[in-house]
Amino acid sequence: KYAHVFLPGASFLEKDGTFTNAERRINRVRQVMAPLAGKDEWQVTIDLARALGYEMAYGHPSEIMDEIARLTPSFAGVSYDKLDKLGSVQWPCNDKAPTGTPLMHVDRFVRGKGKFMITEYVPTDERTGPRFPLLLTTGRILSQYNVGAQTRRTENGAWHDEDVLEIHPFDAESRGVRDGDLVALASRSGDIALRAVISERMQPGVVYTTFHHAKTGANVITTDYSDWATNCPEYKVTAVEVRRTNHYSQWQEKNFEEDVTLRRIAERLPDAAE
């Protein structure tokens, strides 16, 4: 919805090439039908590169795999002929393992013995206080996957049709919050609104929500702190306050308006062409 240019895409039935899965297995993908968009995705990439001034000259996806084999030692023995003959291979596939490597670690690990490092515990800089006395932690639910870009397109919404804020009965009672109330969730970073669900799954002083619906804006609330070693965002500890409300937050209303506007690309295309 933020795009200025759309490039042709192909479904799995329209692709010709390979994919490598988490088992290190390289499989062939065979085209069932010509791409309805008119071009294979590898051809689109070539056209884009040429438009940017970089010459690419591939006549078939097998030539791209041949280049990968020349440049990547662990793929040195991979070719379409071999994949057609064996069905699939697992990298490393090279002179030492011409038919691939089903098991990578048999007698030893590739890098040697495991290396353990002692690190000091570094507490968060986030603190509760009079303005934000509760701690928010976020997480997932079984029926959805991450931001739900895939799972929300399915019937999984029957189990989880919105993100809710789970709050302990003690914290809910002291704030006059009842089950199903729309509540404002505010932190030092921002605020959103969502439905409250009274639950004893958390300890008093802790509230919980998921982040599967982009319209909720859960990360509008979370802080900019991150782990010193991995830079992983600190989504699990955010000081917040909860109160009853009768409207969604300014960010949510603006996001909804922009979402509707940006999806009207088809209506604006004739004007843009002129």
C-alpha positions in Angstrom: 0.0 0.0 0.0 3.0 2.3 0.3 4.4 1.3 -3.1 4.9 3.7 -6.0 5.8 1.0 -8.5 4.4 -2.6 -8.8 6.5 -5.3 -10.3 4.9 -8.5 -11.7 4.9 -11.5 -9.3 4.3 -15.2 -9.8 2.6 -17.8 -7.6 4.3 -21.1 -6.8 2.5 -22.7 -9.8 4.1 -20.2 -12.1 7.7 -20.4 -10.9 10.6 -22.3 -12.3 13.7 -22.6 -10.1 14.7 -24.0 -6.8 14.1 -23.4 -3.1 16.3 -24.4 -0.1 14.5 -25.3 3.1 15.7 -25.3 6.7 16.9 -28.9 6.3 19.5 -27.5 3.9 17.7 -29.4 1.1 17.7 -27.9 -2.3 14.6 -28.8 -4.3 13.4 -28.1 -7.8 10.3 -26.0 -8.5 8.8 -26.9 -11.8 6.5 -24.5 -13.6 2.9 -25.7 -14.1 1.7 -22.7 -16.1 3.0 -19.6 -17.6 2.9 -16.5 -15.3 -0.3 -14.6 -15.8 1.6 -11.4 -15.2 3.6 -12.1 -18.4 7.1 -12.6 -16.9 9.0 -14.9 -14.6 10.2 -13.2 -11.5 13.9 -13.8 -12.4 13.2 -12.0 -15.7 11.7 -9.1 -13.9 14.8 -8.9 -11.8 17.0 -8.8 -14.9 14.8 -6.0 -16.4 15.1 -4.0 -13.2 18.9 -4.4 -13.1 19.2 -3.3 -16.7 17.0 -0.3 -16.1 19.4 0.6 -13.3 22.4 0.3 -15.6 23.6 -3.1 -14.6 23.7 -5.7 -17.3 22.4 -9.2 -16.5 22.2 -11.9 -19.2 20.6 -15.1 -18.0 18.6 -17.2 -20.4 17.2 -19.7 -17.8 17.1 -20.2 -14.0 19.6 -23.0 -14.3 22.2 -20.4 -15.4 21.6 -18.6 -12.1 22.1 -21.8 -10.2 25.3 -22.4 -12.1 26.6 -18.9 -11.0 25.7 -19.7 -7.4 27.7 -23.0 -7.7 30.7 -21.1 -9.0 30.6 -18.5 -6.2 29.4 -20.5 -3.2 31.7 -23.3 -2.0 28.9 -25.2 -0.2 26.8 -25.2 -3.5 29.8 -26.0 -5.8 28.4 -29.4 -6.9 24.7 -28.3 -7.4 23.2 -28.2 -10.8 19.8 -28.6 -12.4 21.0 -31.9 -14.0 22.0 -33.2 -10.6 18.7 -32.1 -9.0 16.7 -33.7 -11.8 18.7 -36.9 -11.3 18.7 -37.2 -7.5 15.5 -35.3 -6.8 17.1 -33.0 -4.2 20.4 -32.6 -2.4 21.4 -31.1 0.9 24.3 -28.6 1.0 27.3 -28.8 1.4 27.4 -30.4 -2.1 30.9 -30.2 -3.5 33.8 -32.4 -4.4 34.0 -33.8 -0.9 30.2 -34.6 -0.9 29.1 -34.9 -4.5 25.6 -36.1 -3.6 25.1 -33.7 -0.7 25.4 -33.9 3.1 22.4 -35.5 4.9 24.2 -35.0 8.3 26.5 -32.1 8.9 27.7 -33.0 12.4 28.7 -36.6 12.9 32.0 -36.9 14.7 32.4 -33.2 15.5 30.9 -29.8 14.9 32.2 -27.8 12.0 33.6 -25.0 14.1 34.9 -27.4 16.8 33.6 -27.7 20.4 31.0 -25.4 21.7 32.1 -22.1 23.1 30.3 -20.8 26.2 30.8 -17.2 27.4 29.7 -15.8 30.8 27.9 -12.5 30.5 26.8 -10.3 33.3 23.1 -9.7 33.8 22.2 -6.1 32.7 18.8 -5.0 34.1 16.5 -2.9 32.1 16.5 0.9 32.3 12.7 0.9 32.1 11.2 1.7 35.5 7.7 1.9 36.9 6.6 4.9 38.8 3.5 7.0 39.8 2.6 7.8 36.2 3.2 4.3 34.9 2.8 1.8 37.7 2.2 -1.4 35.7 4.5 -3.5 33.6 3.4 -4.5 30.1 4.7 -7.7 28.4 3.8 -8.8 24.9 3.7 -12.1 23.2 2.0 -14.5 20.8 -1.1 -16.7 20.7 -1.3 -20.1 19.2 -3.7 -19.4 16.3 -1.7 -16.4 14.9 1.8 -16.0 13.5 3.7 -12.8 14.3 1.9 -9.8 12.9 -0.7 -12.0 11.3 0.0 -11.0 7.7 -0.6 -14.6 6.7 -2.8 -16.1 9.4 -5.3 -13.2 9.5 -6.2 -14.0 5.9 -7.5 -17.4 7.1 -10.4 -18.5 9.3 -8.0 -18.4 12.3 -9.6 -15.1 13.1 -12.5 -17.1 14.6 -10.1 -17.8 17.5 -8.4 -14.4 17.7 -10.1 -11.5 16.0 -8.5 -8.7 17.9 -5.6 -8.0 20.3 -6.9 -7.6 23.9 -5.3 -6.4 27.1 -5.3 -9.1 29.9 -5.3 -7.4 33.3 -5.4 -9.0 36.8 -8.7 -8.5 38.7 -6.9 -6.5 41.5 -5.6 -4.0 39.0 -8.9 -3.9 37.1 -10.9 -3.3 40.2 -8.7 -0.4 41.4 -9.2 1.3 38.0 -12.9 0.6 37.6 -12.2 -1.6 34.6 -14.7 -4.3 33.7 -14.4 -7.2 31.4 -14.8 -6.0 27.8 -14.3 -2.3 28.5 -12.3 -0.3 26.0 -9.2 0.9 27.9 -6.4 3.3 27.1 -2.9 1.7 27.4 -0.3 4.4 27.8 3.5 4.4 28.2 6.3 6.9 28.0 6.4 6.1 24.2 2.8 6.4 23.2 -0.7 5.2 23.8 -3.3 2.9 22.2 -6.8 1.6 23.1 -8.0 -2.0 23.2 -10.5 -4.2 24.9 -9.8 -5.4 28.5 -10.0 -9.1 29.5 -9.8 -9.7 33.2 -7.6 -12.6 33.8 -5.5 -14.2 36.6 -2.8 -15.5 34.2 -0.6 -12.5 35.2 0.5 -11.4 38.6 -0.9 -8.1 39.9 1.0 -5.3 38.5 1.6 -7.0 35.1 -0.6 -6.6 32.0 -0.3 -8.6 28.7 -1.3 -8.2 25.1 -0.5 -9.8 21.7 0.8 -8.0 18.6 -1.0 -10.0 15.8 -3.2 -7.1 14.5 -1.3 -4.2 13.0 -4.2 -1.9 13.6 -3.7 -2.3 17.4 -0.3 -0.7 17.3 1.2 -2.7 20.2 4.7 -1.4 19.4 3.5 2.2 19.7 3.7 1.5 23.4 6.9 -0.5 23.7 10.2 1.3 24.4 13.3 1.9 22.3 15.5 -0.1 24.7 17.3 -3.1 23.3 19.6 -5.9 24.4 23.2 -4.9 24.5 24.5 -8.0 22.8 21.9 -8.8 20.1 20.1 -5.4 19.8 16.9 -7.4 20.2 14.1 -4.9 21.1 12.9 -4.9 24.7 9.3 -5.8 24.1 8.7 -7.7 27.3 9.2 -4.9 29.9 7.4 -1.6 29.4 6.0 0.7 32.2 2.4 1.5 31.5 -0.9 2.8 32.9 -4.4 1.6 32.1 -7.6 3.6 32.3 -11.1 3.3 30.9 -11.8 5.3 27.7 -14.5 5.7 25.1 -12.3 6.2 22.0 -9.3 4.8 20.1 -6.0 6.6 20.3 -5.0 9.4 17.9 -2.4 7.0 16.3 -5.0 4.3 15.8 -7.4 6.7 14.1 -4.7 8.2 11.9 -3.5 4.7 11.0 -7.0 3.5 10.1 -7.5 6.6 7.9 -4.2 6.2 6.1 -4.8 2.5 5.6 -8.1 3.1 3.9 -6.7 6.0 1.8 -3.6 4.1 0.7 -5.7 1.1 -0.5 -7.5 3.3 -3.0 -4.6 3.1 -5.4 -6.7 1.7 -8.2 -9.0 4.7 -8.1 -6.1 7.1 -8.3 -4.2 5.3 -11.1 -5.9 7.1 -14.1 -5.1 10.5 -12.5 -1.5 9.4 -11.9 -1.1 8.3 -15.5 -2.3 11.7 -16.7 
